[in-house]
C-alpha cells in the first residue's frame, strides 16, 4: 500500500534513565528498522508510550524520524487520544512535522457511543490532508468499532486503512470486502492468518527486533508460498511469546533492543516499569522536544 507501506513497526520511544527522550537512541533505532526491512514506522503509538508523551514531544519525534528516514519509509504518527480537540491538535502538529499518515485509535476510557466514535474520527480526518489508519483495539479502548461504524468511516476519502487488534478474522474479511479498507494486523500472534485473509500488511511490535522476518513473512504470503510462510511464522513463536505474552510489549521490546545493542537503555516512563519490575525513575521528566 503506497499510503502506509506493508511492513510497519510500532516503534518504541527510546528514553534516558531520567525519562527524557533519547535522540541518539532514536537515530539508532530508525537506522536499525530501515536496515531490517521496514517500509513504515509508527511513531508515538501505544508501543511508543503515547499516553506519557507531551504534544511537543510527540511532534518532535515525528520531525526527527521523518528527517532520519529521508523518505525511505512512511512515517505514521499516532495521534489518537480520548480528547477530540487534543487529537486534532496532534494531527495538525504531525502533518507540520512531516508525517506521511496518521494512526487514530478508537477514543478510549470515555466509552462514547458509536455515533461519538464516528464524530471523533471524522473531526480528526478532516483536520489534515494526511491519510488515516484507524486503530480498532477494544482491549485497550474499552469499546470496539462496529462493522457499520467502519463502513461509515470508510466513506471519508482520507480514511483508508484499519489496524485491527480485535482478532475477529471473519469480521475483518467482511469489512475488507464491503469497504475496500486496507487492513493491517495489529496482533503479532495473528500476523500469518490476517495476511492469508487479505491484510495489506502488519503493524508489529515484535518487528522492533526482527523486522526482516516479518518482511519475509509478508513476501512469502504475497507470492503464495504458504509452506515458507508457516516456517517463518513458527520461527517467530518464541519471540512473540517473549515480547507479547510475558508483559507489556513496550518493556519487552526495549529490553530486547538493548540486548541487540540498538538502544542504550530500556528506560520507560511510569506507570510502566522496565522488564523485571525495576522502576526506571520515580516521576517522569519529559524533555522539551
TIKOL-152406 format. One record per residue (C-alpha): residue number from 1; residue in three letters; x, y, z. Coordinates in pm, 1 decimal, decimal comma, padded with zeros to 6 digits, always signed. Layout:
N
pos=NUM; code=Ala; X=X; Y=Y; Z=Z;
...
//
This chain:
289
pos=1; code=Unk; X=+00000,0; Y=+00000,0; Z=+00000,0;
pos=2; code=Unk; X=+00151,6; Y=+00330,5; Z=-00105,4;
pos=3; code=Unk; X=-00026,2; Y=+00519,5; Z=+00174,5;
pos=4; code=Unk; X=+00131,1; Y=+00332,0; Z=+00463,6;
pos=5; code=Unk; X=+00365,3; Y=+00057,6; Z=+00344,8;
pos=6; code=Unk; X=+00327,4; Y=-00311,5; Z=+00432,1;
pos=7; code=Unk; X=+00591,1; Y=-00398,3; Z=+00693,2;
pos=8; code=Unk; X=+00515,5; Y=-00143,2; Z=+00963,4;
pos=9; code=Unk; X=+00669,1; Y=-00138,8; Z=+01309,2;
pos=10; code=Unk; X=+00505,4; Y=+00011,0; Z=+01616,1;
pos=11; code=Unk; X=+00823,1; Y=+00183,6; Z=+01732,1;
pos=12; code=Unk; X=+00924,6; Y=+00209,4; Z=+02093,7;
pos=13; code=Unk; X=+01034,0; Y=+00554,1; Z=+02207,4;
pos=14; code=Unk; X=+01397,1; Y=+00539,9; Z=+02330,0;
pos=15; code=Unk; X=+01445,1; Y=+00718,9; Z=+02661,7;
pos=16; code=Unk; X=+01723,0; Y=+00805,6; Z=+02902,1;
pos=17; code=Unk; X=+01711,7; Y=+00667,8; Z=+03258,9;
pos=18; code=Unk; X=+01583,1; Y=+01003,5; Z=+03382,2;
pos=19; code=Unk; X=+01283,7; Y=+00990,2; Z=+03149,6;
pos=20; code=Unk; X=+01399,4; Y=+01231,6; Z=+02878,0;
pos=21; code=Unk; X=+01373,9; Y=+01123,5; Z=+02517,1;
pos=22; code=Unk; X=+01696,5; Y=+00982,9; Z=+02373,5;
pos=23; code=Unk; X=+01787,0; Y=+01136,4; Z=+02038,9;
pos=24; code=Unk; X=+02088,7; Y=+00906,1; Z=+01986,1;
pos=25; code=Unk; X=+01871,9; Y=+00606,4; Z=+02071,2;
pos=26; code=Unk; X=+01602,8; Y=+00722,9; Z=+01830,7;
pos=27; code=Unk; X=+01850,4; Y=+00768,2; Z=+01546,4;
pos=28; code=Unk; X=+01998,4; Y=+00423,6; Z=+01606,7;
pos=29; code=Unk; X=+01655,3; Y=+00261,9; Z=+01621,0;
pos=30; code=Unk; X=+01539,3; Y=+00422,5; Z=+01296,5;
pos=31; code=Unk; X=+01858,1; Y=+00310,5; Z=+01120,7;
pos=32; code=Unk; X=+01807,6; Y=-00043,0; Z=+01254,4;
pos=33; code=Unk; X=+01445,6; Y=-00058,0; Z=+01137,7;
pos=34; code=Unk; X=+01528,7; Y=+00069,9; Z=+00790,7;
pos=35; code=Unk; X=+01817,0; Y=-00176,4; Z=+00760,6;
pos=36; code=Unk; X=+01592,9; Y=-00468,5; Z=+00857,1;
pos=37; code=Unk; X=+01323,5; Y=-00400,4; Z=+00600,3;
pos=38; code=Unk; X=+01061,0; Y=-00167,8; Z=+00745,9;
pos=39; code=Unk; X=+00872,9; Y=+00046,8; Z=+00497,8;
pos=40; code=Unk; X=+00650,5; Y=+00211,2; Z=+00758,5;
pos=41; code=Unk; X=+00737,5; Y=+00347,9; Z=+01103,6;
pos=42; code=Unk; X=+00456,3; Y=+00414,2; Z=+01351,4;
pos=43; code=Unk; X=+00576,7; Y=+00690,5; Z=+01582,8;
pos=44; code=Unk; X=+00417,5; Y=+00780,5; Z=+01914,6;
pos=45; code=Unk; X=+00164,6; Y=+00499,2; Z=+01923,4;
pos=46; code=Unk; X=+00078,7; Y=+00280,9; Z=+02220,5;
pos=47; code=Unk; X=+00411,2; Y=+00095,3; Z=+02199,1;
pos=48; code=Unk; X=+00577,2; Y=+00437,1; Z=+02182,3;
pos=49; code=Unk; X=+00421,2; Y=+00526,1; Z=+02520,4;
pos=50; code=Unk; X=+00182,9; Y=+00781,6; Z=+02371,3;
pos=51; code=Unk; X=-00009,6; Y=+00844,9; Z=+02695,5;
pos=52; code=Unk; X=+00305,7; Y=+00987,1; Z=+02857,4;
pos=53; code=Unk; X=+00424,3; Y=+01199,2; Z=+02564,6;
pos=54; code=Unk; X=+00354,4; Y=+01570,9; Z=+02564,8;
pos=55; code=Unk; X=+00226,8; Y=+01728,8; Z=+02245,5;
pos=56; code=Unk; X=+00564,0; Y=+01897,1; Z=+02173,6;
pos=57; code=Unk; X=+00743,7; Y=+01567,1; Z=+02234,2;
pos=58; code=Unk; X=+00511,4; Y=+01380,0; Z=+02000,5;
pos=59; code=Unk; X=+00563,6; Y=+01634,7; Z=+01724,1;
pos=60; code=Unk; X=+00939,1; Y=+01633,5; Z=+01784,0;
pos=61; code=Unk; X=+00954,0; Y=+01256,0; Z=+01747,7;
pos=62; code=Unk; X=+00777,4; Y=+01275,4; Z=+01412,8;
pos=63; code=Unk; X=+01008,4; Y=+01552,5; Z=+01295,7;
pos=64; code=Unk; X=+01322,8; Y=+01362,2; Z=+01393,3;
pos=65; code=Unk; X=+01207,8; Y=+01030,7; Z=+01247,0;
pos=66; code=Unk; X=+01095,9; Y=+01194,4; Z=+00922,0;
pos=67; code=Unk; X=+01432,3; Y=+01365,4; Z=+00887,5;
pos=68; code=Unk; X=+01620,1; Y=+01043,6; Z=+00963,2;
pos=69; code=Unk; X=+01421,5; Y=+00829,4; Z=+00718,0;
pos=70; code=Unk; X=+01464,4; Y=+01080,7; Z=+00436,2;
pos=71; code=Unk; X=+01167,8; Y=+00931,2; Z=+00251,1;
pos=72; code=Unk; X=+01292,3; Y=+00571,6; Z=+00275,1;
pos=73; code=Unk; X=+00985,8; Y=+00468,7; Z=+00477,3;
pos=74; code=Unk; X=+00644,2; Y=+00608,5; Z=+00554,6;
pos=75; code=Unk; X=+00620,1; Y=+00787,1; Z=+00887,3;
pos=76; code=Unk; X=+00284,2; Y=+00726,4; Z=+01054,8;
pos=77; code=Unk; X=+00207,9; Y=+00941,5; Z=+01358,3;
pos=78; code=Unk; X=-00004,3; Y=+00812,3; Z=+01642,8;
pos=79; code=Unk; X=-00241,4; Y=+01099,2; Z=+01722,5;
pos=80; code=Unk; X=-00535,1; Y=+00935,5; Z=+01897,6;
pos=81; code=Unk; X=-00645,0; Y=+01032,7; Z=+02248,2;
pos=82; code=Unk; X=-00975,0; Y=+01036,7; Z=+02434,8;
pos=83; code=Unk; X=-00999,5; Y=+01412,9; Z=+02371,2;
pos=84; code=Unk; X=-01107,3; Y=+01505,2; Z=+02018,1;
pos=85; code=Unk; X=-00963,8; Y=+01857,1; Z=+02035,4;
pos=86; code=Unk; X=-00627,0; Y=+01723,0; Z=+02152,9;
pos=87; code=Unk; X=-00628,2; Y=+01460,5; Z=+01877,0;
pos=88; code=Unk; X=-00695,3; Y=+01730,2; Z=+01617,2;
pos=89; code=Unk; X=-00401,6; Y=+01934,5; Z=+01750,6;
pos=90; code=Unk; X=-00174,2; Y=+01631,7; Z=+01742,7;
pos=91; code=Unk; X=-00281,5; Y=+01552,9; Z=+01386,0;
pos=92; code=Unk; X=-00203,2; Y=+01905,1; Z=+01268,5;
pos=93; code=Unk; X=+00127,3; Y=+01904,1; Z=+01455,1;
pos=94; code=Unk; X=+00218,9; Y=+01570,6; Z=+01294,3;
pos=95; code=Unk; X=+00139,7; Y=+01699,6; Z=+00946,6;
pos=96; code=Unk; X=+00354,8; Y=+02008,3; Z=+01006,6;
pos=97; code=Unk; X=+00635,9; Y=+01785,1; Z=+01138,4;
pos=98; code=Unk; X=+00648,5; Y=+01578,5; Z=+00819,2;
pos=99; code=Unk; X=+00427,9; Y=+01274,3; Z=+00886,7;
pos=100; code=Unk; X=+00303,4; Y=+01074,8; Z=+00587,2;
pos=101; code=Unk; X=-00005,7; Y=+00942,7; Z=+00762,6;
pos=102; code=Unk; X=-00195,0; Y=+00923,5; Z=+01090,1;
pos=103; code=Unk; X=-00284,5; Y=+00635,2; Z=+01321,6;
pos=104; code=Unk; X=-00608,4; Y=+00713,8; Z=+01503,9;
pos=105; code=Unk; X=-00709,1; Y=+00493,1; Z=+01793,7;
pos=106; code=Unk; X=-01072,1; Y=+00449,0; Z=+01889,1;
pos=107; code=Unk; X=-01123,9; Y=+00701,4; Z=+02173,3;
pos=108; code=Unk; X=-01054,7; Y=+00519,0; Z=+02495,6;
pos=109; code=Unk; X=-01175,6; Y=+00533,6; Z=+02856,7;
pos=110; code=Unk; X=-01469,9; Y=+00765,9; Z=+02785,5;
pos=111; code=Unk; X=-01652,4; Y=+00481,8; Z=+02606,3;
pos=112; code=Unk; X=-01852,7; Y=+00701,2; Z=+02365,2;
pos=113; code=Unk; X=-02138,6; Y=+00570,8; Z=+02155,4;
pos=114; code=Unk; X=-02066,1; Y=+00460,3; Z=+01800,7;
pos=115; code=Unk; X=-02202,3; Y=+00797,6; Z=+01686,1;
pos=116; code=Unk; X=-01941,2; Y=+00961,8; Z=+01908,6;
pos=117; code=Unk; X=-01667,6; Y=+00740,2; Z=+01763,4;
pos=118; code=Unk; X=-01769,3; Y=+00842,9; Z=+01411,1;
pos=119; code=Unk; X=-01779,2; Y=+01213,3; Z=+01500,3;
pos=120; code=Unk; X=-01437,3; Y=+01189,9; Z=+01669,5;
pos=121; code=Unk; X=-01273,0; Y=+01014,6; Z=+01374,3;
pos=122; code=Unk; X=-01427,6; Y=+01243,9; Z=+01115,1;
pos=123; code=Unk; X=-01309,1; Y=+01550,8; Z=+01306,3;
pos=124; code=Unk; X=-00950,3; Y=+01424,5; Z=+01307,2;
pos=125; code=Unk; X=-00961,3; Y=+01301,0; Z=+00946,5;
pos=126; code=Unk; X=-01091,1; Y=+01641,3; Z=+00837,1;
pos=127; code=Unk; X=-00815,9; Y=+01831,5; Z=+01017,3;
pos=128; code=Unk; X=-00530,3; Y=+01749,7; Z=+00776,0;
pos=129; code=Unk; X=-00463,9; Y=+01624,2; Z=+00424,8;
pos=130; code=Unk; X=-00296,8; Y=+01305,6; Z=+00550,1;
pos=131; code=Unk; X=-00432,3; Y=+00951,3; Z=+00501,7;
pos=132; code=Unk; X=-00571,3; Y=+00794,3; Z=+00818,0;
pos=133; code=Unk; X=-00538,0; Y=+00442,6; Z=+00954,9;
pos=134; code=Unk; X=-00800,0; Y=+00367,2; Z=+01219,2;
pos=135; code=Unk; X=-00687,9; Y=+00162,3; Z=+01519,2;
pos=136; code=Unk; X=-00952,3; Y=-00077,2; Z=+01647,9;
pos=137; code=Unk; X=-00829,2; Y=-00214,1; Z=+01982,6;
pos=138; code=Unk; X=-01117,9; Y=-00287,2; Z=+02219,1;
pos=139; code=Unk; X=-00894,5; Y=-00446,6; Z=+02484,3;
pos=140; code=Unk; X=-00734,4; Y=-00105,2; Z=+02540,8;
pos=141; code=Unk; X=-01008,8; Y=+00133,4; Z=+02433,7;
pos=142; code=Unk; X=-01292,6; Y=-00033,8; Z=+02622,1;
pos=143; code=Unk; X=-01510,4; Y=-00029,6; Z=+02309,2;
pos=144; code=Unk; X=-01482,2; Y=-00161,8; Z=+01955,5;
pos=145; code=Unk; X=-01556,6; Y=-00005,1; Z=+01620,3;
pos=146; code=Unk; X=-01854,8; Y=-00193,0; Z=+01479,2;
pos=147; code=Unk; X=-01864,2; Y=-00302,0; Z=+01114,0;
pos=148; code=Unk; X=-02128,7; Y=-00038,5; Z=+01042,3;
pos=149; code=Unk; X=-01908,1; Y=+00230,1; Z=+01200,5;
pos=150; code=Unk; X=-01611,3; Y=+00119,2; Z=+00992,1;
pos=151; code=Unk; X=-01826,7; Y=+00122,9; Z=+00677,6;
pos=152; code=Unk; X=-01947,1; Y=+00474,5; Z=+00755,9;
pos=153; code=Unk; X=-01593,8; Y=+00599,3; Z=+00820,5;
pos=154; code=Unk; X=-01466,4; Y=+00433,3; Z=+00501,9;
pos=155; code=Unk; X=-01672,9; Y=+00682,2; Z=+00302,8;
pos=156; code=Unk; X=-01434,6; Y=+00959,5; Z=+00408,5;
pos=157; code=Unk; X=-01171,5; Y=+00999,1; Z=+00135,7;
pos=158; code=Unk; X=-00878,7; Y=+01015,9; Z=+00379,8;
pos=159; code=Unk; X=-00978,5; Y=+00718,6; Z=+00597,6;
pos=160; code=Unk; X=-00813,0; Y=+00434,8; Z=+00410,0;
pos=161; code=Unk; X=-00699,6; Y=+00162,6; Z=+00647,0;
pos=162; code=Unk; X=-00755,5; Y=-00019,0; Z=+00975,3;
pos=163; code=Unk; X=-00504,2; Y=-00151,6; Z=+01224,5;
pos=164; code=Unk; X=-00706,0; Y=-00439,9; Z=+01361,6;
pos=165; code=Unk; X=-00628,4; Y=-00560,0; Z=+01713,9;
pos=166; code=Unk; X=-00974,8; Y=-00704,4; Z=+01760,2;
pos=167; code=Unk; X=-00880,9; Y=-01051,5; Z=+01640,0;
pos=168; code=Unk; X=-01208,8; Y=-01132,6; Z=+01464,1;
pos=169; code=Unk; X=-01091,8; Y=-01265,1; Z=+01128,0;
pos=170; code=Unk; X=-01439,2; Y=-01314,8; Z=+00988,0;
pos=171; code=Unk; X=-01537,1; Y=-00958,2; Z=+01069,3;
pos=172; code=Unk; X=-01210,5; Y=-00831,6; Z=+00920,3;
pos=173; code=Unk; X=-01263,3; Y=-01014,1; Z=+00591,4;
pos=174; code=Unk; X=-01625,2; Y=-00898,7; Z=+00580,4;
pos=175; code=Unk; X=-01530,6; Y=-00533,2; Z=+00628,7;
pos=176; code=Unk; X=-01245,2; Y=-00561,0; Z=+00377,0;
pos=177; code=Unk; X=-01482,6; Y=-00699,3; Z=+00116,2;
pos=178; code=Unk; X=-01754,6; Y=-00442,9; Z=+00185,4;
pos=179; code=Unk; X=-01543,8; Y=-00127,1; Z=+00210,3;
pos=180; code=Unk; X=-01208,1; Y=-00162,8; Z=+00039,5;
pos=181; code=Unk; X=-01032,8; Y=-00050,7; Z=+00359,3;
pos=182; code=Unk; X=-00677,5; Y=-00182,8; Z=+00377,3;
pos=183; code=Unk; X=-00639,8; Y=-00399,9; Z=+00685,9;
pos=184; code=Unk; X=-00321,3; Y=-00429,4; Z=+00891,0;
pos=185; code=Unk; X=-00278,2; Y=-00693,2; Z=+01158,0;
pos=186; code=Unk; X=-00216,7; Y=-00534,7; Z=+01496,7;
pos=187; code=Unk; X=-00174,4; Y=-00863,5; Z=+01685,7;
pos=188; code=Unk; X=+00165,2; Y=-01024,8; Z=+01632,2;
pos=189; code=Unk; X=+00027,6; Y=-01366,3; Z=+01724,0;
pos=190; code=Unk; X=-00210,6; Y=-01349,8; Z=+01426,0;
pos=191; code=Unk; X=+00004,9; Y=-01194,2; Z=+01152,3;
pos=192; code=Unk; X=+00000,6; Y=-01502,7; Z=+00931,0;
pos=193; code=Unk; X=-00375,9; Y=-01567,2; Z=+00935,1;
pos=194; code=Unk; X=-00452,4; Y=-01199,0; Z=+00874,8;
pos=195; code=Unk; X=-00214,6; Y=-01186,1; Z=+00579,1;
pos=196; code=Unk; X=-00363,2; Y=-01507,3; Z=+00441,7;
pos=197; code=Unk; X=-00709,6; Y=-01349,2; Z=+00464,8;
pos=198; code=Unk; X=-00603,1; Y=-01047,5; Z=+00260,3;
pos=199; code=Unk; X=-00447,5; Y=-00798,9; Z=+00502,3;
pos=200; code=Unk; X=-00227,0; Y=-00539,2; Z=+00334,7;
pos=201; code=Unk; X=+00043,3; Y=-00574,3; Z=+00597,5;
pos=202; code=Unk; X=+00124,6; Y=-00571,9; Z=+00966,3;
pos=203; code=Unk; X=+00187,4; Y=-00316,9; Z=+01239,8;
pos=204; code=Unk; X=+00422,9; Y=-00519,9; Z=+01455,0;
pos=205; code=Unk; X=+00573,7; Y=-00475,4; Z=+01799,6;
pos=206; code=Unk; X=+00799,8; Y=-00777,9; Z=+01751,8;
pos=207; code=Unk; X=+00920,9; Y=-00608,9; Z=+01432,5;
pos=208; code=Unk; X=+01125,1; Y=-00372,3; Z=+01650,4;
pos=209; code=Unk; X=+01358,2; Y=-00670,0; Z=+01686,5;
pos=210; code=Unk; X=+01307,5; Y=-00884,2; Z=+01373,9;
pos=211; code=Unk; X=+01152,8; Y=-00671,0; Z=+01100,3;
pos=212; code=Unk; X=+01347,0; Y=-00874,9; Z=+00846,2;
pos=213; code=Unk; X=+01143,9; Y=-01181,1; Z=+00939,6;
pos=214; code=Unk; X=+00810,3; Y=-01000,1; Z=+00927,2;
pos=215; code=Unk; X=+00914,4; Y=-00871,3; Z=+00583,0;
pos=216; code=Unk; X=+00990,9; Y=-01228,7; Z=+00476,0;
pos=217; code=Unk; X=+00655,0; Y=-01345,9; Z=+00609,9;
pos=218; code=Unk; X=+00468,5; Y=-01079,1; Z=+00413,1;
pos=219; code=Unk; X=+00663,5; Y=-01162,7; Z=+00097,8;
pos=220; code=Unk; X=+00601,9; Y=-01536,7; Z=+00131,8;
pos=221; code=Unk; X=+00226,4; Y=-01490,1; Z=+00166,8;
pos=222; code=Unk; X=+00226,6; Y=-01243,0; Z=-00120,5;
pos=223; code=Unk; X=+00379,1; Y=-01495,2; Z=-00359,1;
pos=224; code=Unk; X=+00151,6; Y=-01774,3; Z=-00234,5;
pos=225; code=Unk; X=+00430,5; Y=-01972,8; Z=-00066,8;
pos=226; code=Unk; X=+00241,4; Y=-02082,2; Z=+00242,9;
pos=227; code=Unk; X=+00494,5; Y=-02350,2; Z=+00331,1;
pos=228; code=Unk; X=+00765,5; Y=-02086,9; Z=+00369,4;
pos=229; code=Unk; X=+00522,4; Y=-01853,4; Z=+00546,8;
pos=230; code=Unk; X=+00439,0; Y=-02122,8; Z=+00801,6;
pos=231; code=Unk; X=+00808,0; Y=-02191,9; Z=+00860,1;
pos=232; code=Unk; X=+00880,7; Y=-01823,0; Z=+00919,3;
pos=233; code=Unk; X=+00578,9; Y=-01796,3; Z=+01147,9;
pos=234; code=Unk; X=+00698,5; Y=-02095,2; Z=+01351,1;
pos=235; code=Unk; X=+01041,4; Y=-01936,6; Z=+01387,5;
pos=236; code=Unk; X=+00878,1; Y=-01626,6; Z=+01534,5;
pos=237; code=Unk; X=+00680,8; Y=-01808,8; Z=+01804,6;
pos=238; code=Unk; X=+00949,0; Y=-01783,8; Z=+02079,2;
pos=239; code=Unk; X=+00996,2; Y=-01409,7; Z=+02018,1;
pos=240; code=Unk; X=+00624,0; Y=-01341,3; Z=+02007,6;
pos=241; code=Unk; X=+00586,0; Y=-01536,8; Z=+02331,3;
pos=242; code=Unk; X=+00867,1; Y=-01343,4; Z=+02499,4;
pos=243; code=Unk; X=+00766,9; Y=-00996,9; Z=+02380,4;
pos=244; code=Unk; X=+00387,4; Y=-01012,6; Z=+02365,5;
pos=245; code=Unk; X=+00290,2; Y=-01264,3; Z=+02633,3;
pos=246; code=Unk; X=+00531,9; Y=-01208,9; Z=+02923,6;
pos=247; code=Unk; X=+00431,5; Y=-00848,5; Z=+02998,5;
pos=248; code=Unk; X=+00383,0; Y=-00515,1; Z=+02822,1;
pos=249; code=Unk; X=+00522,3; Y=-00534,3; Z=+02469,3;
pos=250; code=Unk; X=+00686,1; Y=-00194,8; Z=+02511,2;
pos=251; code=Unk; X=+00907,2; Y=-00300,6; Z=+02800,3;
pos=252; code=Unk; X=+00999,0; Y=-00636,5; Z=+02649,0;
pos=253; code=Unk; X=+01081,1; Y=-00483,4; Z=+02309,9;
pos=254; code=Unk; X=+01305,2; Y=-00222,2; Z=+02472,4;
pos=255; code=Unk; X=+01486,0; Y=-00488,6; Z=+02672,5;
pos=256; code=Unk; X=+01543,8; Y=-00690,2; Z=+02354,1;
pos=257; code=Unk; X=+01672,2; Y=-00384,0; Z=+02167,8;
pos=258; code=Unk; X=+01920,9; Y=-00317,7; Z=+02447,0;
pos=259; code=Unk; X=+02041,7; Y=-00677,7; Z=+02421,5;
pos=260; code=Unk; X=+02092,0; Y=-00626,1; Z=+02048,0;
pos=261; code=Unk; X=+02286,5; Y=-00305,6; Z=+02110,3;
pos=262; code=Unk; X=+02036,8; Y=-00093,8; Z=+01914,6;
pos=263; code=Unk; X=+01938,5; Y=+00139,5; Z=+02200,4;
pos=264; code=Unk; X=+02145,7; Y=+00214,3; Z=+02511,3;
pos=265; code=Unk; X=+01870,8; Y=+00199,7; Z=+02774,6;
pos=266; code=Unk; X=+01545,0; Y=+00012,0; Z=+02834,9;
pos=267; code=Unk; X=+01403,7; Y=+00307,2; Z=+03029,0;
pos=268; code=Unk; X=+01029,1; Y=+00367,2; Z=+03028,9;
pos=269; code=Unk; X=+00801,5; Y=+00619,2; Z=+03194,4;
pos=270; code=Unk; X=+00571,2; Y=+00533,7; Z=+03479,6;
pos=271; code=Unk; X=+00328,2; Y=+00366,6; Z=+03511,8;
pos=272; code=Unk; X=+00537,4; Y=+00124,8; Z=+03303,5;
pos=273; code=Unk; X=+00846,3; Y=-00019,7; Z=+03465,7;
pos=274; code=Unk; X=+01137,5; Y=-00191,4; Z=+03297,2;
pos=275; code=Unk; X=+01120,7; Y=-00562,6; Z=+03225,5;
pos=276; code=Unk; X=+01193,1; Y=-00738,6; Z=+03552,6;
pos=277; code=Unk; X=+00991,0; Y=-00490,2; Z=+03754,5;
pos=278; code=Unk; X=+01256,5; Y=-00227,9; Z=+03833,8;
pos=279; code=Unk; X=+01124,8; Y=+00130,3; Z=+03814,8;
pos=280; code=Unk; X=+01335,6; Y=+00349,8; Z=+03589,2;
pos=281; code=Unk; X=+01265,0; Y=+00663,0; Z=+03790,2;
pos=282; code=Unk; X=+01020,8; Y=+00791,7; Z=+04046,5;
pos=283; code=Unk; X=+00845,9; Y=+01050,1; Z=+03828,3;
pos=284; code=Unk; X=+00852,9; Y=+01123,7; Z=+03454,2;
pos=285; code=Unk; X=+01080,5; Y=+01406,2; Z=+03344,3;
pos=286; code=Unk; X=+00969,8; Y=+01490,3; Z=+02989,6;
pos=287; code=Unk; X=+01215,7; Y=+01651,3; Z=+02754,2;
pos=288; code=Unk; X=+01141,2; Y=+01977,6; Z=+02578,4;
pos=289; code=Unk; X=+01142,1; Y=+01817,9; Z=+02232,3;
//
